[in-house]
Amino acid sequence: MTYFVYLIGNYKNSRLITYVGYTNNLKKRLGLHNCGKGAKFTRGRTWKLLYSEKCKTKREAILREYYIKKNRKFRDSIKNKFR
């Protein structure tokens, strides 16, 4: 099964807020975030997909998600493309 690691963003008070997650169905997951049924942090906002990458296994996706969440330089480089 294929998994995806994704970075979504939303502007709040002219500041870009981001969220990182993983899923096996990217389109469905983004829809859940936007209709208020995603992670608690993402509720009440409209999200846009900023970045995604494909992983071969769930373990690989979880490790990559962890890396992206902890690597501020990587997240900032993605955020700067959308300002």
DRENVOVEX-996724 format. One record per atom (N, C-alpha, C, O): residue in one letter; chain; atom name; x, y, z. Coordinates in nm, 4 decimals. Each point is the difference from the previous one (the first is absolute). Layout:
BEGIN
 mifi torpa nunu        x        y        z
    A     A   CA        X        Y        Z
...
END
This chain:
BEGIN
 mifi torpa nunu        x        y        z
    M     A    N   0.0845  -0.1181   0.0000
    M     A   CA  -0.0845   0.1181   0.0000
    M     A    C   0.0893   0.1248   0.0000
    M     A    O   0.1052   0.0022   0.0639
    T     A    N  -0.1477   0.0989  -0.1347
    T     A   CA   0.0731   0.1259  -0.0085
    T     A    C  -0.0502   0.0975   0.1053
    T     A    O  -0.1202   0.0098   0.0243
    Y     A    N   0.2118   0.0615   0.0374
    Y     A   CA  -0.0328   0.1030   0.0978
    Y     A    C   0.0571   0.1329  -0.0460
    Y     A    O   0.0935   0.0041  -0.0800
    F     A    N  -0.1493   0.1026   0.1300
    F     A   CA   0.0442   0.1342  -0.0328
    F     A    C   0.0280   0.0770   0.1286
    F     A    O  -0.0719  -0.0131   0.0990
    V     A    N   0.1763   0.0925  -0.1026
    V     A   CA   0.0276   0.0975   0.1040
    V     A    C  -0.0362   0.1340  -0.0611
    V     A    O   0.0370   0.0285  -0.1139
    Y     A    N  -0.1088   0.0539   0.1885
    Y     A   CA  -0.0475   0.1251  -0.0579
    Y     A    C   0.0196   0.1171   0.0952
    Y     A    O   0.0080  -0.0165   0.1217
    L     A    N  -0.0007   0.1340  -0.1805
    L     A   CA   0.0088   0.1251   0.0734
    L     A    C  -0.1121   0.0881  -0.0536
    L     A    O  -0.0054   0.0293  -0.1195
    I     A    N  -0.0838   0.0127   0.2085
    I     A   CA  -0.1094   0.0880  -0.0404
    I     A    C   0.0176   0.1341   0.0692
    I     A    O   0.0643   0.0093   0.1046
    G     A    N  -0.1220   0.0943  -0.1639
    G     A   CA   0.0160   0.1333   0.0567
    G     A    C  -0.1278   0.0803  -0.0032
    G     A    O  -0.0912  -0.0268  -0.0781
    N     A    N   0.0868   0.1275   0.1664
    N     A   CA  -0.1139   0.0900   0.0117
    N     A    C   0.0509   0.1343   0.0496
    N     A    O   0.0844   0.0068   0.0893
    Y     A    N  -0.1372   0.1009  -0.1489
    Y     A   CA   0.0366   0.1335   0.0467
    Y     A    C  -0.0923   0.0424   0.1130
    Y     A    O  -0.1223  -0.0052  -0.0134
    K     A    N   0.1811   0.0472   0.1247
    K     A   CA  -0.0758   0.0522   0.1135
    K     A    C   0.0691   0.1283   0.0441
    K     A    O   0.1163  -0.0017   0.0403
    N     A    N  -0.1891   0.1133  -0.0482
    N     A   CA   0.0566   0.1307   0.0349
    N     A    C   0.1290   0.0273  -0.0781
    N     A    O   0.1004   0.0421   0.0575
    S     A    N  -0.1041  -0.0664  -0.1878
    S     A   CA   0.1113   0.0181  -0.0943
    S     A    C   0.1242  -0.0818   0.0369
    S     A    O   0.1115   0.0352  -0.0386
    R     A    N  -0.1307  -0.1427   0.1122
    R     A   CA   0.1091  -0.0905   0.0365
    R     A    C  -0.0348  -0.1404  -0.0491
    R     A    O  -0.1115  -0.0478   0.0209
    L     A    N   0.2068  -0.0175  -0.0857
    L     A   CA  -0.0239  -0.1336  -0.0524
    L     A    C   0.0201  -0.1038   0.1102
    L     A    O   0.1086  -0.0120   0.0566
    I     A    N  -0.2152  -0.0629  -0.0271
    I     A   CA   0.0038  -0.1069   0.0996
    I     A    C   0.0060  -0.1316  -0.0772
    I     A    O  -0.0697  -0.0165  -0.1001
    T     A    N   0.1524  -0.0768   0.1460
    T     A   CA   0.0133  -0.1269  -0.0712
    T     A    C  -0.0308  -0.1186   0.0912
    T     A    O   0.0054   0.0093   0.1227
    Y     A    N  -0.0376  -0.1206  -0.1875
    Y     A   CA  -0.0268  -0.1257   0.0690
    Y     A    C   0.0601  -0.1123  -0.0843
    Y     A    O  -0.0135   0.0007  -0.1223
    V     A    N   0.0788  -0.0957   0.1858
    V     A   CA   0.0609  -0.1135  -0.0687
    V     A    C  -0.0700  -0.1276   0.0443
    V     A    O  -0.0285  -0.0183   0.1183
    G     A    N   0.0010  -0.0698  -0.2141
    G     A   CA  -0.0636  -0.1274   0.0329
    G     A    C   0.0338  -0.1052  -0.1041
    G     A    O   0.0735   0.0265  -0.0951
    Y     A    N  -0.1281  -0.1471   0.1140
    Y     A   CA   0.0160  -0.1053  -0.0995
    Y     A    C  -0.1335  -0.0700  -0.0187
    Y     A    O  -0.0850   0.0002   0.0890
    T     A    N   0.0681  -0.0600  -0.2060
    T     A   CA  -0.1254  -0.0671  -0.0330
    T     A    C   0.0227  -0.0963  -0.1155
    T     A    O   0.1042   0.0037  -0.0655
    N     A    N  -0.2022  -0.0901   0.0411
    N     A   CA   0.0062  -0.0850  -0.1187
    N     A    C  -0.0947   0.0504  -0.1091
    N     A    O  -0.0012  -0.0548  -0.1102
    N     A    N  -0.0783   0.1586   0.1393
    N     A   CA  -0.0906   0.0600  -0.0980
    N     A    C   0.0054   0.1518   0.0180
    N     A    O  -0.0711   0.0564   0.0832
    L     A    N   0.1552   0.0075  -0.1611
    L     A   CA   0.0276   0.1423   0.0177
    L     A    C  -0.1216   0.0882  -0.0260
    L     A    O  -0.0272   0.0920   0.0771
    K     A    N  -0.0454  -0.1188  -0.1838
    K     A   CA  -0.1165   0.0820  -0.0347
    K     A    C  -0.1073  -0.0075   0.1093
    K     A    O  -0.0560   0.1022   0.0396
    K     A    N   0.0280  -0.2228   0.0084
    K     A   CA  -0.1006  -0.0195   0.1043
    K     A    C   0.0428   0.0685   0.1300
    K     A    O  -0.0815   0.0625   0.0679
    R     A    N   0.2104  -0.0749  -0.0338
    R     A   CA   0.0491   0.0580   0.1245
    R     A    C  -0.0079   0.1517  -0.0001
    R     A    O  -0.0366   0.0605   0.1007
    L     A    N   0.0707   0.0013  -0.2131
    L     A   CA  -0.0102   0.1458  -0.0109
    L     A    C  -0.1458   0.0432   0.0142
    L     A    O  -0.0289   0.1013   0.0637
    G     A    N  -0.0624  -0.1773  -0.1222
    G     A   CA  -0.1424   0.0283   0.0144
    G     A    C  -0.0455  -0.0087   0.1451
    G     A    O  -0.0800   0.0818   0.0454
    L     A    N   0.1308  -0.1805   0.0272
    L     A   CA  -0.0351  -0.0139   0.1422
    L     A    C   0.0511   0.1197   0.0805
    L     A    O  -0.0702   0.0516   0.0870
    H     A    N   0.1921  -0.0085  -0.1165
    H     A   CA   0.0538   0.1171   0.0701
    H     A    C  -0.0872   0.1229  -0.0266
    H     A    O  -0.0270   0.0780   0.0913
    N     A    N  -0.0161  -0.0611  -0.2138
    N     A   CA  -0.0762   0.1196  -0.0372
    N     A    C  -0.1447  -0.0021   0.0468
    N     A    O  -0.0629   0.1055   0.0084
    C     A    N   0.0086  -0.2229   0.0221
    C     A   CA  -0.1384  -0.0040   0.0483
    C     A    C  -0.0071  -0.0162   0.1516
    C     A    O  -0.1072  -0.0253   0.0550
    G     A    N   0.2219   0.0400   0.0129
    G     A   CA  -0.0003  -0.0017   0.1457
    G     A    C   0.0097  -0.1361   0.0639
    G     A    O  -0.0223  -0.0133   0.1203
    K     A    N   0.0554  -0.0895  -0.1990
    K     A   CA   0.0078  -0.1347   0.0559
    K     A    C   0.1424  -0.0535   0.0030
    K     A    O   0.0217  -0.1195   0.0199
    G     A    N   0.0748   0.2080  -0.0396
    G     A   CA   0.1401  -0.0409   0.0060
    G     A    C   0.0516   0.0125   0.1415
    G     A    O  -0.0761  -0.0095   0.0963
    A     A    N   0.2038   0.0305  -0.0848
    A     A   CA   0.0622   0.0185   0.1311
    A     A    C  -0.0597   0.1230   0.0680
    A     A    O  -0.0424   0.0942  -0.0671
    K     A    N   0.0393  -0.0954   0.1980
    K     A   CA  -0.0612   0.1092   0.0765
    K     A    C   0.0614   0.1355  -0.0353
    K     A    O  -0.0717   0.0997  -0.0086
    F     A    N   0.2029  -0.0952  -0.0117
    F     A   CA   0.0695   0.1233  -0.0348
    F     A    C  -0.0499   0.0598  -0.1313
    F     A    O   0.0030   0.1218  -0.0174
    T     A    N  -0.0486  -0.2057  -0.0746
    T     A   CA  -0.0363   0.0480  -0.1342
    T     A    C  -0.1456   0.0435  -0.0125
    T     A    O  -0.0391   0.0519  -0.1046
    R     A    N  -0.0403  -0.0711   0.2062
    R     A   CA  -0.1429   0.0319  -0.0085
    R     A    C  -0.0247   0.1497  -0.0088
    R     A    O   0.0692   0.0798   0.0632
    G     A    N  -0.1699  -0.0428  -0.1435
    G     A   CA  -0.0410   0.1394  -0.0091
    G     A    C   0.0807   0.0838  -0.0976
    G     A    O  -0.0140   0.1223  -0.0027
    R     A    N   0.0974  -0.1855  -0.0765
    R     A   CA   0.0816   0.0725  -0.0983
    R     A    C  -0.0130  -0.0656  -0.1364
    R     A    O  -0.0379  -0.1166  -0.0107
    T     A    N   0.0693   0.1919  -0.0925
    T     A   CA   0.0045  -0.0549  -0.1355
    T     A    C   0.1463  -0.0199  -0.0355
    T     A    O   0.0794   0.0940   0.0041
    W     A    N  -0.0446  -0.2161  -0.0386
    W     A   CA   0.1385  -0.0378  -0.0231
    W     A    C   0.0298  -0.0191  -0.1476
    W     A    O  -0.0863  -0.0421  -0.0771
    K     A    N   0.2095   0.0735   0.0385
    K     A   CA   0.0494  -0.0248  -0.1355
    K     A    C   0.1202  -0.0922   0.0104
    K     A    O   0.0819   0.0128   0.0910
    L     A    N  -0.0724  -0.1051  -0.1844
    L     A   CA   0.1135  -0.0902  -0.0049
    L     A    C   0.1224   0.0764  -0.0497
    L     A    O  -0.0017   0.0539  -0.1107
    L     A    N   0.1070  -0.0485   0.1908
    L     A   CA   0.1221   0.0705  -0.0371
    L     A    C   0.1078  -0.0951  -0.0506
    L     A    O   0.0809   0.0363  -0.0854
    Y     A    N  -0.0805  -0.1589   0.1390
    Y     A   CA   0.1063  -0.0945  -0.0339
    Y     A    C  -0.0474  -0.1408   0.0314
    Y     A    O  -0.0716  -0.0217   0.0977
    S     A    N   0.1116  -0.0740  -0.1805
    S     A   CA  -0.0255  -0.1410   0.0304
    S     A    C   0.1096  -0.0850  -0.0619
    S     A    O   0.0628   0.0387  -0.0985
    E     A    N  -0.0413  -0.1535   0.1573
    E     A   CA   0.0936  -0.0964  -0.0575
    E     A    C  -0.0509  -0.1406   0.0263
    E     A    O  -0.0665  -0.0264   0.1002
    K     A    N   0.0987  -0.0620  -0.1914
    K     A   CA  -0.0477  -0.1374   0.0046
    K     A    C   0.0997  -0.0869   0.0755
    K     A    O   0.1212   0.0143  -0.0164
    C     A    N  -0.1737  -0.1054   0.0999
    C     A   CA   0.0829  -0.0944   0.0749
    C     A    C  -0.0504  -0.1412  -0.0285
    C     A    O  -0.1189  -0.0211  -0.0240
    K     A    N   0.2098  -0.0741   0.0269
    K     A   CA  -0.0353  -0.1388  -0.0318
    K     A    C  -0.0691  -0.0727   0.1149
    K     A    O  -0.0847  -0.0864  -0.0227
    T     A    N   0.1210   0.1217   0.1466
    T     A   CA  -0.0569  -0.0683   0.1163
    T     A    C  -0.0509   0.1014   0.1020
    T     A    O   0.0362   0.1176  -0.0030
    K     A    N  -0.1203  -0.1661   0.0925
    K     A   CA  -0.0526   0.0856   0.1062
    K     A    C   0.1136   0.0451   0.0921
    K     A    O   0.0039   0.1155   0.0423
    R     A    N   0.0861  -0.2049  -0.0124
    R     A   CA   0.1132   0.0340   0.0859
    R     A    C   0.0846   0.1111  -0.0617
    R     A    O   0.0400   0.0935   0.0693
    E     A    N  -0.0131  -0.1033  -0.1980
    E     A   CA   0.0764   0.1033  -0.0688
    E     A    C  -0.0726   0.1347   0.0067
    E     A    O   0.0629   0.1040   0.0194
    A     A    N  -0.1939  -0.1065  -0.0354
    A     A   CA  -0.0798   0.1233   0.0054
    A     A    C   0.0038   0.0618   0.1399
    A     A    O   0.0130   0.1216   0.0139
    I     A    N  -0.0241  -0.2044   0.0886
    I     A   CA   0.0031   0.0499   0.1375
    I     A    C   0.1357   0.0621   0.0321
    I     A    O   0.0069   0.1059   0.0625
    L     A    N   0.0996  -0.1708  -0.1045
    L     A   CA   0.1339   0.0536   0.0243
    L     A    C   0.0220   0.1310  -0.0753
    L     A    O   0.0601   0.0936   0.0528
    R     A    N  -0.1089  -0.0878  -0.1753
    R     A   CA   0.0156   0.1225  -0.0793
    R     A    C  -0.0841   0.1138   0.0595
    R     A    O   0.0447   0.1146   0.0043
    E     A    N  -0.1650  -0.1461   0.0410
    E     A   CA  -0.0849   0.0996   0.0656
    E     A    C   0.0718   0.0568   0.1224
    E     A    O   0.0027   0.1215   0.0198
    Y     A    N   0.0543  -0.2079   0.0607
    Y     A   CA   0.0729   0.0428   0.1190
    Y     A    C   0.1156   0.0916  -0.0375
    Y     A    O   0.0220   0.1024   0.0646
    Y     A    N   0.0522  -0.1392  -0.1694
    Y     A   CA   0.1128   0.0809  -0.0450
    Y     A    C  -0.0451   0.1395  -0.0428
    Y     A    O   0.0615   0.0999   0.0371
    I     A    N  -0.1693  -0.0939  -0.1153
    I     A   CA  -0.0493   0.1292  -0.0493
    I     A    C  -0.0506   0.0856   0.1156
    I     A    O   0.0239   0.1208   0.0022
    K     A    N  -0.0931  -0.1813   0.0933
    K     A   CA  -0.0508   0.0753   0.1148
    K     A    C   0.1134   0.0608   0.0819
    K     A    O  -0.0126   0.1116   0.0505
    K     A    N   0.1218  -0.1834  -0.0373
    K     A   CA   0.1113   0.0461   0.0824
    K     A    C   0.0976   0.0903  -0.0754
    K     A    O   0.0762   0.0735   0.0629
    N     A    N  -0.0771  -0.0774  -0.1961
    N     A   CA   0.0951   0.0754  -0.0801
    N     A    C  -0.0595   0.1346  -0.0412
    N     A    O  -0.0659   0.0102  -0.1035
    R     A    N   0.0888   0.0907   0.1831
    R     A   CA  -0.0562   0.1339  -0.0236
    R     A    C   0.0506   0.0600  -0.1313
    R     A    O  -0.0756   0.0688  -0.0687
    K     A    N   0.2014  -0.0931   0.0325
    K     A   CA   0.0539   0.0540  -0.1256
    K     A    C  -0.0771  -0.0531  -0.1203
    K     A    O  -0.0310   0.0752  -0.0925
    F     A    N   0.0005  -0.2036   0.0938
    F     A   CA  -0.0741  -0.0607  -0.1103
    F     A    C  -0.1394   0.0620  -0.0113
    F     A    O  -0.0430   0.0373  -0.1092
    R     A    N  -0.0274  -0.0264   0.2225
    R     A   CA  -0.1347   0.0575  -0.0015
    R     A    C   0.0020   0.1452  -0.0448
    R     A    O  -0.0867   0.0431  -0.0760
    D     A    N   0.1856   0.0325   0.1228
    D     A   CA   0.0104   0.1407  -0.0383
    D     A    C   0.0294   0.0149  -0.1489
    D     A    O  -0.0491   0.0932  -0.0637
    S     A    N   0.1292  -0.1845   0.0073
    S     A   CA   0.0285   0.0091  -0.1436
    S     A    C  -0.1271  -0.0230  -0.0821
    S     A    O  -0.0197   0.0648  -0.1029
    I     A    N  -0.0649  -0.1549   0.1468
    I     A   CA  -0.1287  -0.0231  -0.0685
    I     A    C  -0.0910   0.1214   0.0191
    I     A    O  -0.0624   0.0467  -0.0953
    K     A    N   0.0551   0.0036   0.2172
    K     A   CA  -0.0867   0.1156   0.0295
    K     A    C   0.0393   0.1223  -0.0834
    K     A    O  -0.0869   0.0736  -0.0468
    N     A    N   0.2168  -0.0520   0.0281
    N     A   CA   0.0468   0.1173  -0.0746
    N     A    C  -0.0431  -0.0026  -0.1457
    N     A    O  -0.0111   0.1054  -0.0627
    K     A    N  -0.0130  -0.2229   0.0081
    K     A   CA  -0.0460  -0.0116  -0.1393
    K     A    C  -0.1444   0.0504  -0.0165
    K     A    O  -0.0416   0.0332  -0.1110
    F     A    N  -0.0338  -0.0277   0.2197
    F     A   CA  -0.1421   0.0341  -0.0074
    F     A    C  -0.0324   0.1343   0.0615
    F     A    O  -0.1173   0.0287   0.0236
    R     A    N   0.2140   0.0530   0.0029
    R     A   CA  -0.0247   0.1338   0.0556
    R     A    C  -0.0147   0.1004  -0.1093
    R     A    O  -0.0213   0.1182   0.0271
END
